[in-house]
């Protein structure tokens, strides 16, 4: 049975710098290693930044299995196996799709935990909210955390770094409560 914890946040600018995010990446990998769980990522608006930061940590690379950059709807279907009907029923930037992305990454990898992010990191479409994003962290044994984030129109780079930091914080929470 899947246990879901949903934290809906209005996330303020925290000014987190890259070295702090890298420390979080190392901590996530240490927790994963202690539980013998490899990590997979499924990223849309972060464009592989989570995978990049995880693979930048020396000595723990064996605990990163693979990353999927699925920016388009087609990539989500082809690479993660998300049903087209699900994407017609739910916006690609939604909690449902973030969760499906994480499960798709688990299904197509040897990982025991998946981190997924989907959102609008920059200027959004006419009917879309700039800075809206969803993060899901899911384990193969059914533990899951999802989070809705509202960053506003702060710029792509700042939002992407905030999302990576938030994803690592969520993974730390989930893996730390094993």
N, C-alpha and C positions, 0 to 999 in steps of 0.2 A: 504494500500500500504506500502511495506517495504522500509524504507529509510536506505541506507547503507553508512557508512563512512569507507573508507579503508585507514589506515595509514601503509605504507610499510617502515619499519625501519631497519637500520643496528644498532642494539642495543649494545652500548659499555658496558663493565663491569662497573656497578655503585657501586658495593660493598655494596649494601643494606643489612642490617642486619635483623635478625628475628624480633627484637622489632619494627623496622620501618614497616615491613610487617604486623605485628599484629595490629599496629595503623591503617594501611590502611584497614585491615579486619573490624575493629570496625567501621570505617567511612562508609564503604560500607553497613554494617548492619544498621547503624543509618539512612542512606539515604533510604534504602529499607523500614525500619520501618516507616519513615515519609510519605512514599507513600503507606503504607500498602501492600507491595509486598514481598512475600516470595521468597527465592533464591533456585535454584537447580543448581547442577554442573554436568558436563559430562567431565571426565578427562581420558586421556590416559597416556602420559608420566609423568604427575605430580602425578599419582597414588593415588589420594585422598587427596593430601596435601592442596588443596584449601578448600575442605570440612572440613578437620581437623582444619585448622586455623580459619574458620568461626565458627565452633562449640566450639572453645576454648575461644571465647569472652563471658564473663559472662553477663547475663542479657538481651541478645538479641537473644538467641537461638531459640526462637519461630519464628524468621524470616528466619530460614534455614529450608527448606522443606526436601530435600534429595539430595544425591549424587550418581552418577553412575561412577564406575571405569570401563572403557571399553578399556582395553589395546589391546585386540585382535580384528581383523576384525569381528570375530564371535560375540563377545560381543557387538560391535557397531550395528550389525544387530539385535541380539536377545533382547538387553536391550533398545536400542534407536530407533529401527524400521527403521534404515537406509537401503534403498533398496540395495540389493547385486549388482545390475547393476550400481548404482552410485559409489560403491566402486571398481568396475571393470574399470569404466571410469576415476576415479580420484584416485590418490594416497591417502592412508589413512592419510598421512601427507600433507594436502592441505587446502586451504581456504574454498573450497567447503565442505569438510568433517567436518571441525570445525564448520561451519555454520549449517550443517545438525545435528551435535551432539547437538548443543544448542537448535535447534528446537525440536529434539527428547526428550531432557530433559524437555522442556516445555510441550510437548504433553503427557508425562508420569508422570506429577507431578501436584501439585496445585500451583506451583510457578508462579510469574509474571515476573521474570527475570531469565535467565540461563547464566551461564558462562561455556564455553567449551574450552578445550585445547587439541591439538594433536601435536606431534612432535617427534624429535629425541633428547632426553636429554643427551644421552651419545654417545659412538662410534656408528656410523651409518653403514649401509650395504655398500657394495662396490660402489653402484651407488647412495647412499643417502648422504645428507649433514649433518655432525655432528652439532648439535646445531640449526638446523632449526625447527621452531615451528610456529603454527598458533593459535591465540586466537580469539574467537568470544563471544561477549556479546549481548544477544538478549532479548527484552522484549515482552510480550504477545501482546502489542499494536503496535508492528511493528518496534520499534526503534532497530537499530543494529550497532555495531562497530566490525570490524574485523581488525586483525593486523598480519603481517608477521614479524617474528623475526629471526635474524641470530646471534647466540651467539658464534659459532665456537666450537672447541673441548676444552671446559673449565672444563669439569667434570660434572657428573650428578647432584650432590647436588647443585652446584652453579647455574647451568642452571634452575633446578627446582625452586629454590627460586626466581630467576629473573623472571621466568614465572608467579609465583604466584603474585609477586609484580606488574608486568605489567597487569595481569588480574584484580587486584583490582583497579589499576589506571584507566583502561578502564571502569570498572563498575562505579567508582566514576564519571567519565566524563559523561557517559550515563545517570545515575540516577540524577546527578546534573543539567542536562539540561532538566529535565522533565517539 
